[in-house]
Amino acid sequence: MHRLARQMFNVIPAPEDLAPITYIDTNAEQPSVDLPEGAVESVWRSVERLYRTGVHPGLQLSVRHRGRLVLNRAIGHSHGNGPGEPAGAEKTPMTTDSPICYFSASKAVTALLMHILAEDGSVNLMDPVSYYCPEFAQNGKRTITLHQILSHRGGIPALPRETPIDTLWDNDEIWRLLCAARPVAVDGGKVAYHAITGGYVLQRVLEKVTGESIETFLDKHIRQPMGMRWFTYGIAPESVSELATNYATGPTPVFPVSWVVNRALGGDINTVEEVSNDPRFQEAVIPSANLCGTAEEIGRFFQMMLNGGVWEGRRICNEMTIRRAVQQFGSLQIDRTMMVPMRFSAGFMLGGDPVGLWGPNSRGAFGHVGLINKLCWADPTRDISVSLLNTGIPILGHHLPALARFVYTVCHRFPRLPEASQPLGGSLA
């Protein structure tokens, strides 16, 4: 792409030869089983095509098929190669061990924590939030349930417009604002994506009933049992320099897209870049938005769900807990925050037939998107768990066909299994 075109599209140059900036975890990758010839390399080529669009300075990909890690690779840089970087900036290669912020894909993990809490009887997800935190009942929110919050039907999709950005890492002030908020609805009949708010509500309830922090609960129930290196809300101060830098790439959104972005995120895309690279955000605990880890780690999480709650012989949660977590709630609806049709469970974005968020014929698939570009999902009908992480934050642009092509390639090259072969005893649809 010509230099002037790169400036117009706000992207980075991609070298002709990608081998010097590609990292393949040869020690972890395993040969594929029962896959069409060339399937693995076909998927990787689709990632290379996405990288060549220039919108993502760094990418990671992890794919498991039938429980085997068939792809664990990275391309590009974790630092120093954004479109606005000064000439001569030091570039840090992206590897499969580089931590990246999952953004909204964090919600899937936080949701499963709540389902684990329900499994042990500490909460009932059909109870109102106010049963556990009475102060939440203010201004008509007395009947809003935990399940409504998880399924984006809680009626509090956004913080007040005048809320200062630095309130995001002041959990007590956030809670005060949420308790004082007047809901847009309380009957759970309308879907409106809770980009930030829901995580704080779930955190407050979890900490109230367990008497421990959500970080400790995550560590005890998922991170340590599954042997994760990262996989924490925020990142320890001594490791902040290792966290990949985020870049607002692609054309600057204009109305009406800019209106949707501001409505969902509470700021424009340049503000999102600035905030996400702020050490105060990176070190905070924001359960809806700042879990940090690698593509392999979030892929490991979804593989555990495919396994019915088991990881390497160790039970993380019951199989029925997984089924309840991914069961569709309500019908396909236009989401009133994102203004696109969505299917949700109590915590997960669901696929669809004949085509859905996770590709063609993906009704049984479940996962979560992070800032539109990070895609993390599992599909029991194909017995795959997939996680594509990246460091660009483009909203609309020329990269979208390549991103869609990646999802299609995964679905095409990892075909559906006979129903009797699907994990968890059959499709979760």
Backbone torsions as a table, in degrees:
resi	resn	phi	psi	omega
1	MET	NA	134.2	-179.0
2	HIS	-63.3	150.9	-176.6
3	ARG	-56.4	-41.7	-179.8
4	LEU	-66.3	-37.5	177.3
5	ALA	-66.0	-38.0	178.3
6	ARG	-63.6	-39.7	178.2
7	GLN	-65.5	-40.1	-179.1
8	MET	-66.5	-41.1	-179.1
9	PHE	-88.5	-6.5	178.3
10	ASN	58.0	57.6	-177.5
11	VAL	-131.0	171.5	178.7
12	ILE	-99.9	157.8	175.0
13	PRO	-76.2	145.1	175.8
14	ALA	-111.9	127.3	-179.5
15	PRO	-67.6	155.9	178.1
16	GLU	-62.2	-43.6	-179.1
17	ASP	-99.3	113.1	-177.4
18	LEU	-89.0	-8.3	-176.3
19	ALA	-57.1	-42.3	-178.3
20	PRO	-65.9	-19.7	179.6
21	ILE	-112.3	21.2	178.4
22	THR	-109.4	135.5	178.2
23	TYR	-120.1	123.0	178.5
24	ILE	-116.7	123.0	-179.9
25	ASP	-81.5	79.9	-174.9
26	THR	-66.1	-24.6	179.2
27	ASN	-73.1	-25.4	-176.1
28	ALA	-100.0	-33.6	-177.7
29	GLU	-64.3	139.1	-179.8
30	GLN	-119.5	151.9	178.0
31	PRO	-61.3	143.2	179.1
32	SER	-74.7	155.6	179.1
33	VAL	-124.4	133.7	175.3
34	ASP	57.2	40.3	176.3
35	LEU	-115.0	151.5	173.9
36	PRO	-58.8	147.7	-179.9
37	GLU	-58.1	132.9	177.7
38	GLY	80.0	7.2	-176.0
39	ALA	-61.8	-45.5	-176.7
40	VAL	-62.9	-47.8	-178.4
41	GLU	-68.8	-30.0	177.0
42	SER	-63.9	-42.6	177.6
43	VAL	-64.8	-41.7	-178.8
44	TRP	-66.1	-37.3	177.1
45	ARG	-61.9	-33.7	178.2
46	SER	-67.6	-31.1	175.3
47	VAL	-71.0	-40.0	176.8
48	GLU	-61.5	-39.5	177.0
49	ARG	-62.2	-39.4	177.3
50	LEU	-64.1	-42.3	178.6
51	TYR	-61.5	-38.8	-177.5
52	ARG	-66.5	-15.1	175.0
53	THR	-68.4	-18.6	175.8
54	GLY	84.3	1.6	-176.2
55	VAL	-85.8	-15.0	-178.1
56	HIS	-122.4	104.9	178.2
57	PRO	-60.1	-27.1	177.4
58	GLY	-146.0	144.2	177.6
59	LEU	-136.8	151.1	169.4
60	GLN	-129.5	145.5	176.4
61	LEU	-135.6	133.2	172.3
62	SER	-131.7	129.6	177.4
63	VAL	-134.9	127.8	171.7
64	ARG	-112.8	138.1	176.6
65	HIS	-130.0	123.4	-175.3
66	ARG	53.3	36.0	176.8
67	GLY	84.3	-6.6	-178.7
68	ARG	-96.5	134.7	179.2
69	LEU	-79.2	98.5	-174.9
70	VAL	-93.3	-18.0	177.4
71	LEU	-142.3	125.0	172.5
72	ASN	-146.6	92.3	-169.4
73	ARG	-139.5	163.3	176.8
74	ALA	-141.8	158.1	179.4
75	ILE	-148.9	141.8	177.6
76	GLY	93.4	-145.3	-171.9
77	HIS	-135.1	146.9	176.7
78	SER	-89.1	-21.1	179.5
79	HIS	-147.2	151.5	166.1
80	GLY	86.4	4.6	-176.5
81	ASN	-129.7	30.0	176.2
82	GLY	-78.3	163.8	-177.9
83	PRO	-63.8	-22.7	-179.3
84	GLY	-100.3	5.3	-178.1
85	GLU	-69.2	143.7	177.7
86	PRO	-67.5	153.4	177.0
87	ALA	-59.1	136.2	179.1
88	GLY	86.2	4.0	178.8
89	ALA	-61.5	140.9	-179.9
90	GLU	-69.9	129.5	-178.2
91	LYS	-103.8	133.0	177.7
92	THR	-106.9	120.2	-179.1
93	PRO	-61.5	142.3	173.6
94	MET	-80.7	131.8	173.7
95	THR	-123.3	175.4	178.8
96	THR	-73.6	-7.5	177.5
97	ASP	-99.8	-2.5	-178.6
98	SER	-73.5	124.4	178.3
99	PRO	-74.5	142.0	-179.7
100	ILE	-132.3	144.1	175.8
101	CYS	-73.1	129.4	-179.5
102	TYR	-79.5	-11.7	-173.6
103	PHE	50.6	-128.5	-170.9
104	SER	-71.0	-12.7	172.6
105	ALA	-63.2	-16.5	173.4
106	SER	-57.2	-30.8	-175.8
107	LYS	-60.0	-34.1	-179.4
108	ALA	-62.7	-40.8	-179.4
109	VAL	-70.6	-45.4	177.8
110	THR	-59.8	-39.4	179.0
111	ALA	-62.0	-44.4	-178.7
112	LEU	-66.0	-32.1	174.4
113	LEU	-58.0	-40.8	179.4
114	MET	-68.0	-37.2	177.5
115	HIS	-67.8	-34.9	174.8
116	ILE	-65.2	-38.9	177.4
117	LEU	-63.1	-38.3	177.2
118	ALA	-69.2	-36.4	179.9
119	GLU	-59.0	-40.7	-178.2
120	ASP	-87.0	5.1	174.5
121	GLY	84.9	8.1	-178.7
122	SER	-73.2	-29.3	176.8
123	VAL	-140.0	161.1	167.1
124	ASN	-115.7	120.9	-174.1
125	LEU	-65.5	-16.7	177.5
126	MET	-86.7	-3.9	176.3
127	ASP	-75.2	148.3	171.1
128	PRO	-63.2	147.2	174.8
129	VAL	-54.8	-35.9	-175.7
130	SER	-67.7	-15.1	173.6
131	TYR	-63.5	-33.6	-176.5
132	TYR	-98.6	-33.6	-179.5
133	CYS	-130.7	85.7	-172.8
134	PRO	-55.9	-28.7	-177.6
135	GLU	-65.5	-18.1	179.8
136	PHE	-70.4	-16.9	-174.0
137	ALA	-70.3	-7.5	-175.9
138	GLN	-57.0	149.0	172.0
139	ASN	55.7	39.7	171.8
140	GLY	88.0	12.7	-177.5
141	LYS	-97.0	14.4	-173.7
142	ARG	-59.6	-33.6	-173.4
143	THR	-99.6	-1.3	-179.2
144	ILE	-67.9	125.2	-173.4
145	THR	-95.1	164.4	174.1
146	LEU	-60.4	-39.2	-179.9
147	HIS	-63.1	-39.4	176.8
148	GLN	-62.6	-41.2	177.8
149	ILE	-62.2	-45.2	-178.5
150	LEU	-63.6	-35.1	-175.5
151	SER	-97.5	15.0	175.5
152	HIS	63.4	35.4	177.3
153	ARG	-122.9	22.4	-174.0
154	GLY	-82.8	-8.4	175.6
155	GLY	79.6	6.4	177.3
156	ILE	-129.0	63.9	-171.4
157	PRO	-70.3	-18.8	-175.1
158	ALA	-148.0	157.5	172.6
159	LEU	-76.6	159.7	175.9
160	PRO	-54.0	142.7	-174.1
161	ARG	-58.1	-31.2	-176.2
162	GLU	-85.2	4.9	-177.3
163	THR	-64.8	123.4	177.6
164	PRO	-62.8	146.3	-178.3
165	ILE	-58.1	-39.6	-175.3
166	ASP	-70.9	-1.9	173.0
167	THR	-69.2	-21.7	-177.0
168	LEU	-57.4	-31.3	-179.8
169	TRP	-105.0	22.0	172.5
170	ASP	-116.9	86.3	-171.3
171	ASN	-62.2	-32.9	179.4
172	ASP	-68.7	-39.6	178.7
173	GLU	-70.1	-39.5	175.9
174	ILE	-58.8	-44.9	-179.0
175	TRP	-63.7	-39.3	177.7
176	ARG	-61.1	-43.2	179.8
177	LEU	-65.0	-40.8	-179.3
178	LEU	-68.6	-37.2	177.6
179	CYS	-67.3	-35.6	-178.9
180	ALA	-81.8	-12.1	-175.3
181	ALA	-65.7	147.1	174.4
182	ARG	-100.9	120.8	-174.5
183	PRO	-70.0	152.5	175.7
184	VAL	-81.0	-20.6	176.3
185	ALA	-164.2	156.0	179.9
186	VAL	-129.2	-3.2	-174.4
187	ASP	-89.8	-3.4	178.4
188	GLY	73.8	12.5	-175.2
189	GLY	-86.3	-12.5	-175.0
190	LYS	-124.2	133.7	177.9
191	VAL	-87.5	127.5	174.2
192	ALA	-147.0	107.4	-172.3
193	TYR	-51.5	125.5	178.0
194	HIS	-93.4	87.2	-171.7
195	ALA	-63.5	-39.8	-176.5
196	ILE	-122.7	-40.5	-165.1
197	THR	-63.8	-42.0	-172.5
198	GLY	-59.4	-38.8	-178.1
199	GLY	-61.2	-38.3	179.3
200	TYR	-66.5	-37.1	178.5
201	VAL	-65.1	-47.7	-179.3
202	LEU	-63.2	-40.3	177.8
203	GLN	-59.6	-45.9	-176.6
204	ARG	-62.7	-42.0	179.3
205	VAL	-66.9	-46.3	-179.6
206	LEU	-58.1	-45.2	-177.6
207	GLU	-70.3	-30.1	179.4
208	LYS	-68.3	-43.7	-174.5
209	VAL	-83.8	-25.1	-178.9
210	THR	-96.0	-24.1	-176.1
211	GLY	74.4	12.6	177.2
212	GLU	-132.8	163.8	-177.9
213	SER	-72.3	157.3	177.7
214	ILE	-65.6	-30.4	176.2
215	GLU	-63.0	-43.6	179.2
216	THR	-65.1	-40.6	-179.8
217	PHE	-64.1	-43.7	176.8
218	LEU	-61.1	-45.5	-177.8
219	ASP	-61.1	-42.6	-175.6
220	LYS	-73.1	-38.4	-171.6
221	HIS	-97.9	-23.7	-177.6
222	ILE	-128.7	-56.3	-169.9
223	ARG	-60.8	-54.3	-178.8
224	GLN	-68.5	-47.7	179.5
225	PRO	-59.5	-28.0	-178.3
226	MET	-98.8	4.8	173.4
227	GLY	66.9	35.6	-179.8
228	MET	-77.8	142.1	172.8
229	ARG	-82.1	-45.9	-178.6
230	TRP	-101.8	-113.1	173.3
231	PHE	55.7	54.7	178.3
232	THR	-129.6	153.4	170.5
233	TYR	-70.3	120.6	-172.9
234	GLY	66.6	-167.5	-176.7
235	ILE	-144.2	147.7	-177.8
236	ALA	-60.3	142.9	-177.7
237	PRO	-51.8	-37.4	-177.7
238	GLU	-72.2	-10.1	-179.1
239	SER	-111.7	3.3	-177.2
240	VAL	-56.7	-37.3	-178.0
241	SER	-65.6	-18.4	179.4
242	GLU	-86.5	-18.7	-178.0
243	LEU	-69.8	129.6	-176.9
244	ALA	-59.9	142.6	177.8
245	THR	-79.3	141.1	176.7
246	ASN	-99.3	145.9	-176.9
247	TYR	-131.8	132.7	173.2
248	ALA	-80.0	98.0	-177.2
249	THR	-109.0	173.5	179.3
250	GLY	81.3	172.2	179.5
251	PRO	-61.4	145.1	176.8
252	THR	-66.4	124.2	-178.4
253	PRO	-60.7	142.4	175.7
254	VAL	-119.8	168.1	179.9
255	PHE	-59.1	136.9	9.4
256	PRO	-91.2	-7.1	-178.0
257	VAL	-62.1	-40.9	179.8
258	SER	-61.3	-34.4	178.4
259	TRP	-66.0	-42.0	178.9
260	VAL	-64.9	-42.4	179.4
261	VAL	-61.2	-48.2	179.3
262	ASN	-63.0	-38.5	179.9
263	ARG	-63.9	-42.0	-176.5
264	ALA	-79.3	-40.5	-170.2
265	LEU	-106.9	-11.4	179.3
266	GLY	78.5	16.4	178.6
267	GLY	-177.6	168.0	179.0
268	ASP	-78.7	174.5	-171.2
269	ILE	-68.8	-30.0	176.6
270	ASN	-69.3	-33.8	175.1
271	THR	-66.0	-39.8	177.7
272	VAL	-60.4	-43.1	176.9
273	GLU	-59.8	-48.0	-177.3
274	GLU	-61.5	-46.2	-177.3
275	VAL	-66.7	-44.1	-175.4
276	SER	-67.9	-19.6	176.6
277	ASN	-99.0	4.9	178.2
278	ASP	-81.6	125.9	-179.9
279	PRO	-54.8	-27.4	178.6
280	ARG	-66.6	-38.4	174.1
281	PHE	-70.0	-43.8	-175.4
282	GLN	-65.4	-27.6	-178.7
283	GLU	-99.8	-4.4	-177.1
284	ALA	-81.0	175.9	173.2
285	VAL	-113.7	105.3	-179.0
286	ILE	-127.1	90.4	-168.2
287	PRO	-59.7	-21.4	178.9
288	SER	-87.3	-11.3	-163.2
289	ALA	-149.8	-7.3	-175.3
290	ASN	-136.2	32.8	167.6
291	LEU	-65.1	137.9	-176.3
292	CYS	-122.7	139.6	178.3
293	GLY	177.5	-165.3	-178.9
294	THR	-103.8	168.7	175.9
295	ALA	-63.7	-38.3	179.7
296	GLU	-64.4	-37.0	-178.3
297	GLU	-68.7	-45.0	179.0
298	ILE	-71.0	-30.2	173.4
299	GLY	-66.0	-37.4	176.0
300	ARG	-61.8	-40.9	177.8
301	PHE	-59.4	-47.8	-179.3
302	PHE	-69.8	-31.0	175.1
303	GLN	-64.5	-40.2	175.7
304	MET	-57.1	-40.8	178.0
305	MET	-65.4	-41.1	176.3
306	LEU	-60.2	-33.5	-179.1
307	ASN	-77.9	6.2	-179.6
308	GLY	75.7	28.6	177.0
309	GLY	94.7	12.9	-177.4
310	VAL	-117.1	137.9	174.1
311	TRP	-130.1	117.9	178.6
312	GLU	47.8	48.7	176.2
313	GLY	81.4	-3.4	-178.8
314	ARG	-106.9	127.6	-178.5
315	ARG	-80.7	122.0	177.1
316	ILE	-89.7	-41.0	175.9
317	CYS	-158.4	169.9	-178.9
318	ASN	-72.7	153.2	177.6
319	GLU	-60.0	-38.9	-179.5
320	MET	-64.9	-30.4	176.0
321	THR	-62.5	-42.0	177.3
322	ILE	-63.3	-46.2	-178.7
323	ARG	-59.7	-42.5	179.6
324	ARG	-67.2	-34.3	-178.1
325	ALA	-67.3	-30.7	-175.1
326	VAL	-107.5	6.0	178.0
327	GLN	-70.5	129.5	-179.4
328	GLN	-59.1	138.4	175.5
329	PHE	-121.3	116.1	-177.9
330	GLY	79.7	179.2	-177.0
331	SER	-96.1	171.9	171.2
332	LEU	-60.3	125.7	-178.2
333	GLN	-137.4	158.2	169.1
334	ILE	-73.2	119.2	177.4
335	ASP	-71.2	127.5	-172.9
336	ARG	-79.9	-5.3	172.1
337	THR	-95.0	-51.9	-175.0
338	MET	-89.0	-14.9	177.4
339	MET	61.4	36.7	174.5
340	VAL	-135.0	155.3	178.5
341	PRO	-70.9	134.5	-177.2
342	MET	-138.8	148.5	168.0
343	ARG	-117.4	126.1	-179.2
344	PHE	-121.1	149.9	160.8
345	SER	-101.6	-165.8	175.2
346	ALA	-81.8	69.2	174.9
347	GLY	129.5	-9.7	-174.9
348	PHE	-130.5	148.8	172.7
349	MET	-88.0	130.3	-172.2
350	LEU	-105.0	154.8	177.7
351	GLY	-81.6	-166.7	-177.3
352	GLY	-162.3	166.7	175.0
353	ASP	-121.0	142.5	-0.7
354	PRO	-75.7	-12.9	175.8
355	VAL	-147.0	149.0	-179.7
356	GLY	-150.8	-169.6	-177.7
357	LEU	-56.0	-35.7	-176.8
358	TRP	-100.7	27.4	172.2
359	GLY	101.5	-175.3	-178.7
360	PRO	-70.3	143.6	177.2
361	ASN	50.9	55.6	-174.2
362	SER	-123.8	30.2	-175.6
363	ARG	-60.4	-29.9	-179.9
364	GLY	-82.8	-5.5	-174.8
365	ALA	-80.7	151.3	178.2
366	PHE	-145.1	147.3	-179.8
367	GLY	179.0	-153.8	177.3
368	HIS	-158.1	146.9	176.7
369	VAL	-96.9	147.3	172.8
370	GLY	-119.8	115.9	-179.1
371	LEU	45.8	47.5	173.3
372	ILE	70.5	-36.8	-170.4
373	ASN	-98.9	-26.0	178.6
374	LYS	-85.2	124.9	-173.9
375	LEU	-122.6	118.1	-178.6
376	CYS	-132.8	117.8	-176.0
377	TRP	-155.9	166.6	172.9
378	ALA	-130.6	146.4	178.3
379	ASP	-132.6	103.0	-178.3
380	PRO	-66.1	-23.8	179.7
381	THR	-72.9	-17.3	175.2
382	ARG	-113.6	-7.5	-176.4
383	ASP	54.3	52.7	178.1
384	ILE	-129.0	148.0	165.0
385	SER	-124.7	132.5	-170.7
386	VAL	-131.6	136.7	172.6
387	SER	-141.8	121.6	176.1
388	LEU	-115.9	111.4	178.0
389	LEU	-109.2	153.6	-177.9
390	ASN	-157.2	169.1	-174.1
391	THR	-114.2	0.3	174.4
392	GLY	-89.3	154.5	177.5
393	ILE	-125.1	56.3	174.6
394	PRO	-78.2	146.8	178.1
395	ILE	-101.0	-66.0	173.2
396	LEU	-118.5	147.2	178.9
397	GLY	167.8	-174.2	-174.8
398	HIS	-71.8	-8.8	-178.8
399	HIS	-79.7	-17.7	-172.4
400	LEU	-60.8	-40.7	175.2
401	PRO	-59.3	-38.7	179.3
402	ALA	-68.1	-37.0	177.9
403	LEU	-66.2	-44.3	177.4
404	ALA	-64.3	-37.7	179.3
405	ARG	-63.8	-36.6	177.2
406	PHE	-60.0	-48.8	-179.3
407	VAL	-61.8	-44.0	179.4
408	TYR	-62.0	-42.2	-178.6
409	THR	-62.5	-42.8	177.3
410	VAL	-57.9	-49.5	-178.1
411	CYS	-64.5	-37.8	-177.6
412	HIS	-73.2	-41.6	-174.6
413	ARG	-85.8	-14.2	173.8
414	PHE	-116.4	81.4	-171.1
415	PRO	-67.5	160.2	178.1
416	ARG	-62.9	147.1	-179.6
417	LEU	-93.7	159.4	169.9
418	PRO	-57.5	145.4	-174.1
419	GLU	-54.4	-36.5	-178.1
420	ALA	-68.0	-18.4	-177.4
421	SER	-93.1	-5.6	-173.6
422	GLN	-75.0	145.5	-179.1
423	PRO	-62.1	164.9	177.2
424	LEU	59.8	23.3	175.3
425	GLY	77.4	13.1	178.9
426	GLY	142.3	177.6	-177.9
427	SER	-63.0	145.9	176.6
428	LEU	-90.7	4.5	-177.7
429	ALA	-67.2	NA	NA
